[in-house]
Amino acid sequence: MPLTKGAGPKVDQVAAQIIKKYGTATLEKYTKKHFANTEKANRLARL
């Protein structure tokens, strides 16, 4: 799965997809963990 660089809505969406498909541990393995972006992605993944 391609990772979008930077921050913003597209990054949040991709991160949420990774969380849904592979879990938070996988997201943390391949990305920098920034608290605000991770929280946004977790909220999106719950929808």
OpenMM code with the backbone's topology and positions (N, CA, C; nanometers):
from openmm import Vec3, app, unit

residues = "MET PRO LEU THR LYS GLY ALA GLY PRO LYS VAL ASP GLN VAL ALA ALA GLN ILE ILE LYS LYS TYR GLY THR ALA THR LEU GLU LYS TYR THR LYS LYS HIS PHE ALA ASN THR GLU LYS ALA ASN ARG LEU ALA ARG LEU".split()
positions = [
    Vec3(0.0847, -0.1163, 0.0000),
    Vec3(0.0000, 0.0000, 0.0000),
    Vec3(0.0899, 0.1234, 0.0000),
    Vec3(0.0715, 0.2145, -0.0941),
    Vec3(0.1534, 0.3366, -0.0969),
    Vec3(0.1208, 0.4278, 0.0219),
    Vec3(0.2241, 0.4857, 0.0805),
    Vec3(0.2063, 0.5782, 0.1916),
    Vec3(0.2140, 0.7210, 0.1401),
    Vec3(0.1199, 0.8029, 0.1816),
    Vec3(0.1191, 0.9436, 0.1452),
    Vec3(0.2077, 1.0181, 0.2441),
    Vec3(0.2955, 1.1047, 0.1927),
    Vec3(0.3866, 1.1797, 0.2787),
    Vec3(0.3193, 1.3061, 0.3303),
    Vec3(0.3696, 1.3550, 0.4428),
    Vec3(0.3231, 1.4814, 0.4970),
    Vec3(0.2102, 1.4646, 0.5952),
    Vec3(0.1258, 1.5683, 0.6004),
    Vec3(0.0116, 1.5687, 0.6913),
    Vec3(-0.1091, 1.6230, 0.6160),
    Vec3(-0.2244, 1.5921, 0.6648),
    Vec3(-0.3469, 1.6417, 0.6030),
    Vec3(-0.4476, 1.5317, 0.5850),
    Vec3(-0.5606, 1.5653, 0.5277),
    Vec3(-0.6705, 1.4690, 0.5136),
    Vec3(-0.6350, 1.3423, 0.4359),
    Vec3(-0.5564, 1.3544, 0.3301),
    Vec3(-0.5194, 1.2354, 0.2524),
    Vec3(-0.4338, 1.1402, 0.3359),
    Vec3(-0.3428, 1.1965, 0.4118),
    Vec3(-0.2565, 1.1153, 0.4981),
    Vec3(-0.3412, 1.0453, 0.6043),
    Vec3(-0.4355, 1.1186, 0.6614),
    Vec3(-0.5240, 1.0603, 0.7631),
    Vec3(-0.6046, 0.9445, 0.7056),
    Vec3(-0.6539, 0.9594, 0.5843),
    Vec3(-0.7330, 0.8542, 0.5199),
    Vec3(-0.6487, 0.7283, 0.4954),
    Vec3(-0.5279, 0.7471, 0.4443),
    Vec3(-0.4410, 0.6320, 0.4189),
    Vec3(-0.4053, 0.5626, 0.5507),
    Vec3(-0.3745, 0.6416, 0.6517),
    Vec3(-0.3421, 0.5840, 0.7825),
    Vec3(-0.4615, 0.5061, 0.8379),
    Vec3(-0.5815, 0.5594, 0.8215),
    Vec3(-0.7016, 0.4899, 0.8685),
    Vec3(-0.7199, 0.3582, 0.7946),
    Vec3(-0.6924, 0.3565, 0.6647),
    Vec3(-0.7024, 0.2325, 0.5868),
    Vec3(-0.6040, 0.1281, 0.6380),
    Vec3(-0.4830, 0.1725, 0.6696),
    Vec3(-0.3819, 0.0799, 0.7224),
    Vec3(-0.4277, 0.0245, 0.8569),
    Vec3(-0.4811, 0.1109, 0.9427),
    Vec3(-0.5286, 0.0648, 1.0735),
    Vec3(-0.6390, -0.0380, 1.0569),
    Vec3(-0.7343, -0.0102, 0.9684),
    Vec3(-0.8464, -0.1027, 0.9466),
    Vec3(-0.7978, -0.2380, 0.8944),
    Vec3(-0.7044, -0.2342, 0.8007),
    Vec3(-0.6617, -0.3571, 0.7340),
    Vec3(-0.5560, -0.4346, 0.8127),
    Vec3(-0.4604, -0.3616, 0.8740),
    Vec3(-0.3452, -0.4286, 0.9348),
    Vec3(-0.3273, -0.4025, 1.0842),
    Vec3(-0.3959, -0.3010, 1.1381),
    Vec3(-0.3832, -0.2684, 1.2800),
    Vec3(-0.2871, -0.1534, 1.3060),
    Vec3(-0.3002, -0.0981, 1.4243),
    Vec3(-0.2188, 0.0174, 1.4638),
    Vec3(-0.0704, -0.0169, 1.4714),
    Vec3(-0.0384, -0.1379, 1.5140),
    Vec3(0.1028, -0.1771, 1.5263),
    Vec3(0.1745, -0.1681, 1.3915),
    Vec3(0.1055, -0.2046, 1.2845),
    Vec3(0.1665, -0.1969, 1.1513),
    Vec3(0.1870, -0.0518, 1.1109),
    Vec3(0.0885, 0.0331, 1.1382),
    Vec3(0.1036, 0.1755, 1.1072),
    Vec3(0.2267, 0.2315, 1.1769),
    Vec3(0.2426, 0.1985, 1.3052),
    Vec3(0.3564, 0.2490, 1.3821),
    Vec3(0.4892, 0.1928, 1.3328),
    Vec3(0.4861, 0.0749, 1.2743),
    Vec3(0.6094, 0.0128, 1.2248),
    Vec3(0.6646, 0.0869, 1.1025),
    Vec3(0.5764, 0.1415, 1.0185),
    Vec3(0.6191, 0.1997, 0.8917),
    Vec3(0.6082, 0.3508, 0.8833),
    Vec3(0.5558, 0.4149, 0.9861),
    Vec3(0.5393, 0.5602, 0.9808),
    Vec3(0.5913, 0.6239, 1.1090),
    Vec3(0.6150, 0.7551, 1.1010),
    Vec3(0.6442, 0.8306, 1.2216),
    Vec3(0.5131, 0.8457, 1.2949),
    Vec3(0.5172, 0.8296, 1.4229),
    Vec3(0.3942, 0.8417, 1.5008),
    Vec3(0.3823, 0.9838, 1.5546),
    Vec3(0.2919, 1.0576, 1.4977),
    Vec3(0.2624, 1.1918, 1.5450),
    Vec3(0.1261, 1.1855, 1.6118),
    Vec3(0.1184, 1.2261, 1.7363),
    Vec3(-0.0013, 1.2066, 1.8169),
    Vec3(-0.1289, 1.2560, 1.7484),
    Vec3(-0.1305, 1.3793, 1.6984),
    Vec3(-0.2517, 1.4362, 1.6389),
    Vec3(-0.2951, 1.3570, 1.5161),
    Vec3(-0.2024, 1.3247, 1.4289),
    Vec3(-0.2380, 1.2501, 1.3074),
    Vec3(-0.2833, 1.1087, 1.3399),
    Vec3(-0.2198, 1.0440, 1.4353),
    Vec3(-0.2583, 0.9087, 1.4726),
    Vec3(-0.3982, 0.9082, 1.5328),
    Vec3(-0.4290, 1.0062, 1.6138),
    Vec3(-0.5631, 1.0159, 1.6725),
    Vec3(-0.6681, 1.0378, 1.5645),
    Vec3(-0.6398, 1.1216, 1.4663),
    Vec3(-0.7337, 1.1444, 1.3553),
    Vec3(-0.7554, 1.0141, 1.2787),
    Vec3(-0.6485, 0.9442, 1.2498),
    Vec3(-0.6594, 0.8187, 1.1753),
    Vec3(-0.7380, 0.7145, 1.2541),
    Vec3(-0.7163, 0.7074, 1.3836),
    Vec3(-0.7922, 0.6135, 1.4673),
    Vec3(-0.9409, 0.6462, 1.4653),
    Vec3(-0.9752, 0.7746, 1.4711),
    Vec3(-1.1173, 0.8145, 1.4642),
    Vec3(-1.1766, 0.7748, 1.3299),
    Vec3(-1.1034, 0.7999, 1.2225),
    Vec3(-1.1524, 0.7650, 1.0890),
    Vec3(-1.1679, 0.6140, 1.0731),
    Vec3(-1.0772, 0.5381, 1.1309),
    Vec3(-1.0812, 0.3924, 1.1191),
    Vec3(-1.2029, 0.3346, 1.1904),
    Vec3(-1.2511, 0.4030, 1.2933),
    Vec3(-1.3682, 0.3561, 1.3673),
    Vec3(-1.4986, 0.3802, 1.2928),
    Vec3(-1.4984, 0.4681, 1.1942),
    Vec3(-1.6220, 0.4990, 1.1195),
    Vec3(-1.6635, 0.3860, 1.0284),
] * unit.nanometer
topology = app.Topology()
chain = topology.addChain("A")
for resn in residues:
    res = topology.addResidue(resn, chain)
    for name in ("N", "CA", "C"):
        topology.addAtom(name, app.Element.getBySymbol(name[0]), res)
